[in-house]
Amino acid sequence: MRDSSVLLCTCLSVLLCVVCCVLGQQQQLRMVVQLNRHGDRAPNKLAPLWLNQTSDWPLGLGELTAQGMWQLYQLGLQRQSRYMQQLGFLNPTYDSTQLYVRSTSVNRCLMSANSELYGMYPLGTGPINQVNANQTLPHRMQFVPVESFPVEVDILLRPNDNCPNFPVTVQKRVVTSTVWRQKESENEAFLQKIANIFGYPSLSLFQSSEIRDVVLCYYDHKLPLPPQLTDSMRLKLYELGAFKNYHENASPHVLPMTAGPFLQQLQTLFTHASQGEQQYKFYLYSAHDTTLLPPAVALEAIPQGYTPAYADHLDVELYAVETKDPKHPDFAVRVLYNNDPVNMDYCPSSSSMCPLDEFLKHLDSIIPSNWDQLCGISTSTSTSDWNSLTISLLVAAAFAVLTVIVVSISFGVYVRKHRGQAAEYQALLDGKSTSIQQPHQQHLPTQYTNYC
């Protein structure tokens, strides 16, 4: 697998060089943005019947499997072969100024990112301890930081979970559409048959992806399936689940919601790079099929109805194209899906290379002008909440300061008063008091006698 992938990357690089020579222009790779789905995992849920043993998944439900780790490790080897060995785009050892890695906060995505990084920076590429070489990590292992954010604030990689209008739009516009109703009507009897096999009272088209997920995981791991489930039924279930995932996450009604944040990020990164404000060379995002699907559809990288498989990846490359003025090159974009160049019909040339300005225009046609508003997030309410919070904090701070002042004054009065009393007592004991009649020593209270 690795040899064929390396050969494919080599052929693509040679083809690009040939195109550049024919055009009489030199092109230099400036930036790569990669978005990938995690690797093979255990099912998120089990079925009521048959496929219902947690012991079948020793690493836990929803967790990355050893097969998934291997898949992303292989992807990392491909990245190393293409971007380090062939193109010299990245250093063969980790450089924090070149690579940025971000993942969702879900275990399987974090572990997928680490598996890929292990392929990019294998054993022997880590740093040597300059203080004491004998205290270098075994086999010079290299660790790479992976950034993640909680789901509730991760708009970039989890837009569906942060867009209140997304489920509403799915129910009002997608599930009620003609194509959805027709598909559900045609498969009503089949879905009920599947429900009976696995112990569900009923099964709608919207629920089909859940049992599809369980069946797919068991089948891929060569675990037994119900004898009633034939291969043709299994494949049909796969097709219905893919239909549901595609239309729920990438139909025209929801695409600006689901693809908008990532396309906006892509637009920002490429615009800044073309203006000489580039921060990193390689951006690696590890996420889910529901994250990868919408941008892939928006960039016409996958056919209609397709849903990303494990370890699928979308690469968007930015090139600087030589012009008469070396200080002001033109820029072009190339999109690849699983290493295959995408023919971008939205560009005038309809080729695998698209001028940056045309590419950005295409993104503009999909990115909503106001994602918060589209998703039903009230910025005015948020601003009001922040203003109320600010006022509350100011009032609390003022009260705290006033309390400190009052306590300080009271403490000062207390100290002065007791210092005066202590002085009077000392004068009394020394026989020098002028304000208090001097008693005889033997008549002093016991505690004062002892104190003296």
C-alpha positions in Angstrom: 0.0 0.0 0.0 2.8 2.4 1.0 4.8 1.7 -2.2 1.7 2.4 -4.4 0.9 5.6 -2.6 4.5 6.8 -2.9 4.5 6.0 -6.6 1.2 7.9 -7.1 2.6 10.9 -5.3 5.8 10.8 -7.4 3.7 10.6 -10.7 1.6 13.6 -9.6 4.7 15.6 -8.8 6.2 14.8 -12.2 3.0 15.7 -14.0 2.9 19.0 -12.2 6.5 19.8 -13.3 5.6 18.9 -16.8 2.6 21.3 -16.8 4.7 24.0 -15.4 7.4 23.6 -18.1 4.8 23.6 -20.8 3.3 26.8 -19.5 6.8 28.3 -19.2 6.1 29.3 -15.6 7.7 28.1 -12.4 5.5 27.3 -9.4 6.5 27.1 -5.8 4.4 25.4 -3.2 3.7 27.9 -0.4 1.0 26.3 1.8 -0.9 23.1 2.4 -4.1 22.7 4.3 -5.1 19.2 5.0 -8.5 18.1 6.5 -8.9 14.4 7.2 -11.3 12.0 8.8 -10.1 9.8 11.7 -9.2 6.2 11.1 -11.1 3.0 11.7 -13.0 3.0 15.0 -15.4 0.9 17.1 -19.1 1.6 16.7 -20.4 4.5 18.7 -23.5 2.5 19.8 -24.5 -1.2 19.7 -27.7 -2.7 18.4 -30.4 -4.2 20.7 -29.9 -7.6 19.2 -27.0 -9.5 17.7 -24.4 -6.8 17.5 -24.6 -5.9 21.1 -21.5 -7.1 22.9 -19.2 -4.5 24.4 -16.5 -7.2 24.8 -16.1 -7.2 21.0 -14.5 -3.8 21.3 -11.8 -3.9 24.1 -10.6 -0.3 23.5 -14.1 1.0 24.1 -17.0 2.2 21.9 -16.2 5.0 19.5 -12.4 4.6 20.1 -9.8 4.4 17.4 -8.7 0.8 16.7 -5.3 -0.6 15.9 -6.4 -0.6 12.2 -7.3 3.0 12.5 -3.9 3.9 13.9 -2.3 2.0 11.0 -4.3 3.9 8.4 -3.3 7.3 9.7 0.3 6.1 10.1 0.3 5.2 6.4 -1.1 8.7 5.6 1.8 10.2 7.6 4.3 8.2 5.6 2.7 9.6 2.4 3.0 13.1 3.8 6.7 12.5 4.6 7.4 11.1 1.1 5.7 13.9 -0.8 6.3 17.0 1.3 9.7 16.2 2.8 11.5 13.8 0.6 10.2 14.7 -2.9 9.4 18.4 -2.7 11.6 19.4 0.3 8.7 21.5 1.4 8.9 20.5 5.1 12.0 19.8 7.2 12.6 16.1 7.8 12.7 16.9 11.5 9.9 18.7 13.3 10.0 22.5 13.1 7.4 24.3 15.1 7.4 27.3 12.7 6.3 25.1 9.8 3.5 22.8 11.1 0.3 23.5 12.9 -1.9 20.6 14.0 -5.5 20.8 15.3 -8.0 18.1 16.2 -11.5 17.9 17.6 -11.5 17.0 21.3 -12.7 13.5 20.6 -10.2 10.7 21.4 -10.3 9.0 18.0 -9.4 12.3 16.2 -6.6 13.1 18.6 -5.2 9.6 18.3 -5.5 9.8 14.5 -3.5 13.0 14.5 -0.8 11.5 16.6 -0.7 8.3 14.4 -0.2 10.5 11.3 2.5 12.5 13.0 4.3 9.3 13.9 4.4 8.5 10.2 5.7 12.0 9.3 8.3 12.1 12.1 9.2 8.4 12.8 11.7 7.1 15.4 15.1 8.6 15.0 14.0 12.1 13.9 13.5 13.5 17.4 16.0 15.9 19.1 19.2 14.8 20.9 19.6 16.0 24.5 22.5 18.5 24.2 23.1 18.4 28.0 23.4 14.6 28.2 22.9 12.5 25.1 22.3 9.4 27.2 19.1 11.1 28.5 17.6 11.5 25.1 14.2 9.9 24.6 14.5 6.2 23.5 14.9 5.9 19.7 14.8 9.7 19.5 11.0 9.8 19.5 9.4 13.1 18.4 6.3 14.5 20.1 4.3 17.1 18.2 1.7 19.4 19.9 -1.9 19.0 18.8 -4.3 21.8 19.6 -8.0 21.1 20.4 -11.0 23.0 21.8 -14.1 21.9 23.7 -17.0 20.9 21.4 -19.1 23.9 22.5 -16.6 26.4 21.1 -15.1 24.5 18.2 -17.0 26.2 15.4 -14.2 25.4 12.8 -14.3 21.6 13.2 -17.7 21.0 14.8 -19.9 23.6 13.1 -23.0 21.4 13.3 -22.9 21.2 17.0 -22.6 25.0 17.4 -25.3 26.0 14.9 -28.8 26.1 16.5 -30.5 26.4 13.2 -28.8 23.3 11.7 -31.1 20.6 13.1 -34.1 22.9 12.5 -33.1 23.3 8.9 -32.5 19.6 8.5 -36.0 18.7 9.8 -37.8 21.5 7.9 -35.9 21.5 4.6 -34.0 18.3 4.1 -36.2 15.6 5.7 -39.3 17.1 4.0 -37.7 17.4 0.6 -39.0 15.4 -2.4 -35.9 13.4 -2.9 -35.8 12.4 0.8 -39.4 11.4 1.0 -39.1 9.4 -2.2 -36.1 7.5 -0.9 -37.8 6.8 2.4 -41.0 5.6 0.8 -39.1 3.3 -1.6 -37.2 1.6 1.3 -39.9 1.6 4.0 -40.4 -2.2 3.8 -36.6 -2.8 3.7 -36.0 -0.6 6.7 -38.7 -2.4 8.7 -37.0 -5.7 7.8 -33.7 -4.4 9.1 -35.4 -3.1 12.3 -36.8 -6.6 12.9 -33.4 -8.2 12.6 -31.7 -6.0 15.0 -34.5 -5.5 17.5 -35.7 -2.0 16.7 -39.5 -1.3 16.8 -39.1 0.6 13.6 -36.3 2.3 11.6 -36.6 5.6 9.6 -34.3 6.7 6.9 -32.8 9.3 9.3 -32.0 6.5 11.8 -30.5 4.2 9.1 -27.0 5.6 9.5 -26.9 4.4 13.2 -27.4 0.7 12.4 -25.2 1.1 9.2 -22.4 2.2 11.4 -22.7 -0.9 13.7 -22.9 -3.3 10.7 -19.9 -1.6 8.9 -17.7 -1.9 12.0 -18.5 -5.5 12.7 -18.1 -6.5 9.0 -14.8 -4.7 8.6 -13.4 -6.4 11.7 -14.6 -9.8 10.5 -17.0 -10.3 13.4 -20.1 -12.4 12.8 -23.3 -10.7 11.5 -26.9 -12.0 11.8 -27.5 -14.9 9.3 -30.6 -13.1 8.0 -28.5 -10.2 6.8 -27.5 -11.0 3.3 -24.6 -9.2 1.5 -27.1 -7.4 -0.8 -29.0 -6.2 2.3 -25.8 -5.0 3.9 -24.7 -3.1 0.8 -28.2 -1.5 0.5 -28.0 -0.5 4.2 -24.6 1.1 3.4 -26.1 3.1 0.5 -29.1 4.4 2.6 -26.8 5.4 5.5 -24.5 7.3 3.0 -27.6 9.0 1.5 -28.7 10.2 4.9 -25.2 11.5 5.9 -24.7 13.3 2.6 -28.1 15.1 2.5 -28.1 15.9 6.2 -24.6 17.5 6.1 -24.0 18.7 2.6 -27.3 19.4 0.8 -27.7 23.0 -0.5 -29.9 24.0 2.3 -27.3 23.3 5.0 -24.0 23.6 3.1 -23.3 27.2 4.1 -23.8 26.3 7.7 -21.6 23.1 7.6 -18.9 24.1 5.2 -18.8 27.9 5.9 -16.4 28.0 8.8 -13.7 25.8 7.2 -14.0 27.5 3.9 -13.7 30.9 5.7 -10.5 29.6 7.4 -9.1 28.5 4.0 -9.9 31.8 2.5 -8.2 33.7 5.4 -5.1 31.6 5.3 -4.6 31.8 1.5 -5.4 35.6 1.4 -2.8 36.3 4.2 -0.2 34.0 2.5 -0.7 35.9 -0.8 0.0 39.1 1.1 3.2 37.8 2.7 1.6 37.3 6.1 1.9 33.5 6.3 2.5 31.9 9.7 2.8 28.2 9.0 3.5 26.1 5.8 1.4 23.1 6.7 -2.0 23.0 8.5 -3.3 19.6 9.6 -6.8 19.2 10.8 -8.0 15.9 12.2 -11.8 15.6 12.4 -14.9 13.6 11.4 -16.8 12.5 8.3 -19.3 15.2 9.0 -16.5 17.8 9.1 -14.8 16.6 5.9 -17.9 16.0 3.8 -19.2 19.6 3.5 -15.9 21.2 2.3 -15.3 18.3 0.0 -18.7 18.8 -1.6 -18.2 22.6 -1.8 -14.9 22.1 -3.6 -16.4 19.4 -5.9 -13.8 16.9 -4.7 -16.3 14.0 -4.3 -19.3 12.8 -6.2 -22.8 13.4 -5.0 -24.0 10.9 -2.5 -20.4 9.9 -1.4 -19.6 9.9 2.3 -15.9 9.9 3.4 -14.4 6.7 4.5 -11.9 6.2 7.3 -8.7 8.2 6.8 -10.0 10.1 3.7 -8.3 13.4 3.4 -8.7 16.7 1.5 -5.6 18.6 0.5 -5.7 22.2 -0.7 -2.3 23.5 -1.9 -1.4 27.1 -2.6 1.3 27.8 -5.2 3.2 31.0 -6.0 3.4 31.3 -9.8 6.4 33.2 -11.4 5.6 36.5 -13.0 7.8 39.2 -14.6 8.0 40.9 -11.2 9.6 38.3 -8.8 8.4 40.3 -5.8 4.8 40.0 -6.8 4.0 36.5 -8.0 0.6 35.2 -8.9 -1.0 32.5 -6.9 -2.9 29.3 -7.9 -4.7 26.6 -6.0 -4.8 22.9 -6.4 -7.2 20.6 -4.7 -6.7 16.8 -4.1 -8.8 14.2 -2.5 -7.0 11.1 -1.4 -4.0 12.2 -3.5 -6.1 12.5 -6.7 -6.2 16.0 -8.3 -9.7 17.5 -8.5 -10.9 19.0 -11.7 -12.3 22.4 -10.6 -15.1 23.2 -12.9 -15.8 26.4 -11.1 -12.5 27.8 -12.5 -12.4 29.3 -16.0 -9.7 26.9 -17.1 -11.5 23.9 -15.6 -8.1 22.3 -14.8 -6.4 21.0 -11.7 -4.9 24.4 -11.1 -7.1 27.4 -10.3 -6.0 31.0 -10.1 -6.3 32.2 -6.5 -8.8 35.0 -7.2 -11.1 32.6 -9.0 -10.8 30.1 -6.2 -11.7 32.8 -3.6 -14.7 33.9 -5.7 -16.0 30.3 -5.5 -15.5 30.2 -1.8 -17.4 33.5 -1.5 -20.4 32.0 -3.3 -20.7 29.5 -0.4 -19.5 31.2 2.7 -22.4 33.0 4.4 -22.0 36.7 5.0 -22.9 36.2 8.6 -22.6 32.7 9.9 -23.9 33.6 13.4 -27.0 35.1 12.0 -27.6 32.2 9.6 -27.3 29.8 12.5 -29.6 31.8 14.7 -27.0 32.9 17.2 -28.1 36.3 18.5 -25.1 38.6 18.7 -27.2 41.3 20.3 -28.2 39.0 23.1 -24.6 37.9 23.5 -23.5 41.6 23.6 -26.2 42.4 26.2 -25.1 39.4 28.3 -21.5 40.6 28.2 -22.5 44.1 29.1 -24.5 42.8 32.1 -21.6 40.7 33.1 -19.2 43.7 32.8 -21.5 45.9 35.0 -21.9 43.1 37.6 -18.1 42.7 37.7 -17.5 46.4 38.1 -20.1 46.7 40.9 -18.5 43.7 42.7 -15.0 45.2 42.3 -16.2 48.6 43.7 -17.8 46.8 46.6 -14.6 44.9 47.3 -12.5 48.1 47.2 -14.9 49.8 49.6 -14.8 46.9 51.9 -11.0 46.9 51.9 -11.0 50.7 52.7 -13.5 50.3 55.6 -11.6 47.3 57.1 -8.3 49.2 56.8 -9.6 52.3 58.6 -11.2 50.2 61.3 -8.0 48.2 61.8 -6.0 51.5 62.0 -8.3 52.8 64.7 -8.1 49.5 66.6 -4.3 49.5 66.5 -4.0 53.1 67.6 -6.4 52.6 70.5 -4.6 49.4 71.8 -1.2 51.0 71.3 -2.4 53.8 73.6 -3.7 51.4 76.2 -0.5 49.4 76.1 1.6 52.6 76.6 -0.6 53.5 79.6 -0.1 50.1 81.1 3.7 50.3 80.6 3.8 53.7 82.2 1.8 52.4 85.1 4.2 49.6 85.6 7.2 52.0 85.4 5.6 54.3 87.9 5.4 57.1 85.4 1.7 57.3 84.7 0.2 60.7 84.7 -3.3 60.0 83.6 -4.0 57.0 85.9 -3.5 56.8 89.6 -0.5 54.6 90.3 -1.5 51.5 92.3 0.9 49.6 94.5 2.8 46.8 92.7 1.3 44.0 94.9 -2.2 45.1 94.0 -1.6 44.5 90.2 -3.7 41.7 88.6 -1.8 38.4 88.3 -1.6 38.4 84.6 0.2 41.8 84.4 2.6 40.7 87.2 3.5 37.6 85.3 3.9 39.6 82.1 6.4 41.9 83.7 
